[in-house]
């Protein structure tokens, strides 16, 4: 995996070149091979996401209401003006999975190169459909605040109910030690991991006079569950799989997302909450924590 963040201008020049070269050259003049309108294509994409959520999470009245408002109000309001009033959008070839870890500086440069679609006044609101990441410093401070100010009601690790990390049910049975709870989470993996790796990396956290204080964790803090409140510019985190655990466990989803934003978050977080002793084990502990669910949810990104 490449560690360095691409130069903003070089990256944008490549993306803009692809878009310019392919604009208006769709084989059938349609979006996504079948739709003659960008609004229709985007609505169809949201419909697919909605159906997937229903299949994996079950019926949810709040989700139904949100999807209804999105399709009947938000998408028409923001995307229809792009293709009415004498305006049109030319289909162009898109990568479709440009990761948003460094989205803001790239977008600013892209805007200089390609310009904005009219109506210009809707640009910020249109892009709110693809939620921007907050400042790494603000995000890390808020997460650290959650960890510092929370306390387990019984001073144990776990939660009063099981929660879900994506589609994976999370066993939140209360345990008195962090090592015990993590061992149960990984009980189906190899004996060497349970007999050697976990004791080697987690036991030192709770021996030789050291303790781990249970903190309330979001539980699934990857960048797809992070956005910015446009009105306040403050971070928003959502779609949690909460429980009380070791605060460092919260940082493991940042491991496979190898971006400057993730690195900045880790640096800022540890200004607020230092790494637990033994500090030299931090990287290995983080890798161990990433084993719990990252390979199941993001197998191609795991490193």
C-alpha positions in Angstrom: 0.0 0.0 0.0 1.3 3.5 -0.9 2.1 5.5 2.2 2.5 8.9 0.7 -0.4 11.2 0.0 -0.4 12.3 -3.7 0.5 15.8 -4.6 -2.9 17.6 -4.9 -2.3 19.3 -8.2 -0.9 16.1 -9.8 -3.8 14.1 -8.6 -6.4 16.6 -9.7 -4.7 16.9 -13.2 -5.1 13.2 -13.7 -8.7 13.1 -12.6 -9.7 16.2 -14.6 -7.9 14.7 -17.7 -10.0 11.6 -17.5 -13.2 13.6 -17.1 -12.4 16.0 -19.9 -11.4 13.2 -22.3 -14.5 11.1 -21.7 -17.1 13.9 -21.3 -20.0 13.4 -23.7 -18.5 10.2 -25.1 -20.6 7.7 -23.3 -21.4 4.9 -25.8 -25.1 5.5 -25.6 -25.1 9.0 -24.1 -26.5 7.7 -20.8 -25.4 7.7 -17.1 -24.3 4.4 -15.6 -25.1 2.6 -18.9 -28.9 2.9 -18.6 -30.2 6.3 -17.3 -30.7 9.3 -19.4 -30.7 11.7 -16.4 -28.1 12.2 -13.6 -30.9 12.7 -11.1 -32.5 9.4 -12.1 -29.1 7.6 -11.8 -28.4 9.0 -8.4 -31.9 8.2 -7.1 -31.4 4.6 -8.4 -28.1 4.4 -6.6 -29.6 5.6 -3.4 -32.5 3.1 -3.8 -29.9 0.2 -4.0 -28.2 1.4 -0.8 -31.6 1.7 0.9 -32.6 -1.8 -0.1 -29.2 -3.2 1.1 -29.7 -1.5 4.5 -33.2 -3.0 4.8 -31.9 -6.5 4.0 -29.0 -6.3 6.4 -30.5 -4.2 9.3 -34.2 -5.0 9.0 -37.2 -2.7 8.7 -36.6 0.8 10.1 -39.3 3.5 10.1 -36.6 6.3 10.5 -34.7 5.0 7.5 -37.9 4.8 5.5 -38.7 8.4 6.3 -35.1 9.6 5.5 -35.1 7.8 2.2 -38.5 9.2 1.3 -37.4 12.8 2.0 -34.1 12.3 0.2 -35.8 11.1 -3.0 -38.8 13.4 -3.0 -37.2 16.6 -1.7 -33.4 16.7 -1.4 -32.2 15.0 -4.7 -34.8 16.8 -6.9 -33.9 20.2 -5.3 -30.2 19.8 -5.7 -29.7 17.7 -8.9 -32.7 18.7 -11.1 -31.4 22.2 -11.6 -28.3 20.8 -13.2 -30.5 19.4 -16.1 -33.3 22.0 -16.4 -33.4 25.7 -17.3 -31.4 25.1 -20.5 -28.6 23.3 -18.6 -27.3 19.8 -19.2 -24.7 17.4 -17.9 -22.5 15.4 -20.2 -21.8 11.8 -18.9 -18.1 11.3 -18.3 -16.1 8.3 -17.1 -15.8 8.3 -13.3 -13.6 6.2 -11.1 -16.6 6.0 -8.6 -14.5 5.1 -5.6 -12.1 8.0 -5.0 -11.6 7.7 -1.3 -12.5 10.9 0.6 -9.7 10.9 3.1 -8.0 13.9 1.4 -11.2 15.1 -0.3 -11.2 18.8 0.6 -7.8 20.0 -0.8 -8.4 17.9 -3.9 -11.9 19.4 -4.5 -10.5 23.0 -4.1 -7.9 22.3 -6.8 -10.4 20.4 -9.0 -12.7 23.4 -8.9 -9.9 25.6 -10.2 -9.2 23.2 -13.1 -12.7 22.2 -14.1 -15.0 25.0 -12.7 -18.4 24.4 -11.1 -21.6 23.3 -12.7 -24.4 25.8 -12.5 -26.3 26.8 -10.5 -23.1 27.8 -8.6 -25.1 28.7 -5.5 -26.0 25.1 -5.0 -22.5 23.8 -5.1 -21.9 23.4 -1.4 -25.4 21.8 -0.9 -24.9 19.4 -3.8 -21.6 18.3 -2.2 -23.3 17.8 1.1 -24.8 14.7 -0.5 -21.2 13.3 -0.4 -20.5 14.4 3.2 -17.1 16.0 3.7 -14.7 15.0 6.5 -14.3 17.4 9.4 -10.9 18.8 10.5 -8.7 16.0 11.8 -8.0 18.1 14.9 -11.6 18.8 15.7 -12.6 15.2 15.1 -9.8 13.8 17.3 -10.6 16.2 20.1 -14.3 15.2 20.2 -13.5 11.5 20.2 -10.9 12.0 22.9 -13.5 13.9 24.9 -16.0 11.0 24.6 -13.4 8.6 25.9 -12.3 10.8 28.7 -15.7 11.8 30.0 -17.5 8.5 29.8 -17.6 5.9 32.5 -18.9 2.3 32.5 -21.9 2.0 34.9 -20.4 -1.1 36.5 -16.7 -0.4 35.7 -16.7 -3.5 33.4 -16.1 -3.9 29.7 -19.0 -4.6 27.4 -22.5 -3.2 27.0 -26.0 -4.0 28.3 -27.1 -5.2 24.8 -25.3 -6.6 21.8 -24.7 -4.1 19.0 -23.8 -4.4 15.3 -20.6 -3.3 13.6 -22.0 -3.0 10.1 -23.7 -6.4 9.5 -21.6 -8.2 12.2 -23.3 -8.8 15.5 -21.0 -7.8 18.4 -21.0 -9.9 21.6 -21.0 -7.3 24.4 -21.1 -9.7 27.3 -19.7 -7.9 30.4 -16.1 -8.9 31.4 -14.0 -7.7 34.3 -10.8 -7.5 32.2 -10.1 -6.1 28.7 -7.9 -9.0 27.8 -10.8 -11.5 28.6 -13.3 -9.6 26.4 -10.9 -9.4 23.4 -10.0 -13.1 23.7 -13.7 -14.0 23.4 -14.0 -11.8 20.3 -11.2 -13.7 18.7 -12.0 -17.1 20.0 -12.5 -18.7 16.6 -9.1 -17.7 15.4 -5.9 -19.7 15.8 -4.7 -21.0 19.1 -1.4 -19.2 18.8 -3.2 -15.9 18.7 -5.1 -16.7 21.9 -2.3 -18.4 23.7 0.6 -16.1 22.8 -0.3 -12.8 20.9 -3.2 -11.6 23.1 -1.5 -12.3 26.4 1.7 -10.7 25.1 0.1 -7.5 23.9 -2.9 -7.0 26.2 -1.9 -8.4 29.6 0.8 -5.7 30.1 -2.0 -3.1 30.0 -3.5 -4.6 33.2 -0.5 -5.9 35.2 2.5 -4.3 37.0 0.2 -1.7 38.5 -1.4 -0.7 35.3 -5.1 -0.7 34.6 -7.4 0.0 31.6 -10.4 2.2 32.4 -13.5 1.3 30.3 -14.4 4.2 28.0 -17.6 4.5 25.9 -16.6 3.7 22.3 -18.4 4.5 19.1 -17.3 1.1 18.0 -17.2 1.6 14.2 -15.3 4.9 13.7 -14.2 4.6 10.1 -14.3 7.7 7.9 -17.6 6.6 6.3 -19.3 7.2 9.6 -17.8 10.7 10.0 -19.1 14.0 8.5 -19.2 17.7 9.1 -22.2 19.8 10.3 -22.4 22.5 7.6 -24.0 25.0 10.0 -21.4 24.7 12.8 -18.5 23.0 11.0 -18.3 20.6 13.9 -17.7 16.9 13.5 -20.6 14.5 13.3 -20.2 10.8 14.0 -23.0 8.3 13.4 -24.0 4.6 12.9 -22.3 3.5 16.1 -21.9 0.0 17.5 -21.3 1.3 21.1 -19.9 -0.5 24.1 -17.4 0.2 26.9 -13.8 -0.8 26.0 -10.2 0.2 25.8 -10.1 3.6 24.2 -7.2 2.6 21.8 -9.5 0.0 20.3 -11.5 2.9 18.8 -8.5 3.9 16.6 -8.1 0.5 14.8 -10.5 1.4 11.9 -8.1 4.1 10.9 -5.4 1.5 10.3 -6.5 0.3 6.8 -7.4 3.8 5.7 -3.9 4.9 5.0 -4.5 8.6 4.4 -3.0 11.8 5.7 -6.3 12.6 7.4 -6.1 9.4 9.4 -2.5 10.0 10.4 -3.4 13.6 11.5 -6.3 12.2 13.5 -4.0 9.7 15.4 -1.5 12.4 16.1 -4.1 14.9 17.4 -5.8 12.2 19.4 -2.6 11.4 21.3 -2.1 15.0 22.1 -5.4 14.7 24.1 -5.0 11.1 25.4 -1.4 9.7 25.4 -0.7 6.1 24.3 -1.0 3.6 27.1 2.1 1.9 28.5 3.9 0.0 27.3 4.0 2.6 24.5 6.3 0.5 22.4 3.5 -2.0 22.0 1.1 0.5 20.6 1.5 -0.3 16.9 1.2 -4.1 17.5 -1.9 -3.5 19.8 -3.5 -1.4 17.0 -2.8 -4.2 14.5 -4.3 -6.8 16.8 -7.4 -4.7 17.3 -7.8 -4.3 13.6 -8.0 -8.1 13.3 -11.4 -8.2 15.2 -13.5 -6.9 12.3 -11.5 -5.1 9.7 -10.7 -8.2 7.5 -14.4 -9.1 7.5 -15.6 -5.6 6.6 -12.7 -4.1 4.6 -10.7 -7.1 3.4 -9.0 -5.4 0.5 -7.9 -2.4 2.5 -6.3 -4.3 5.4 -2.6 -3.8 5.8 
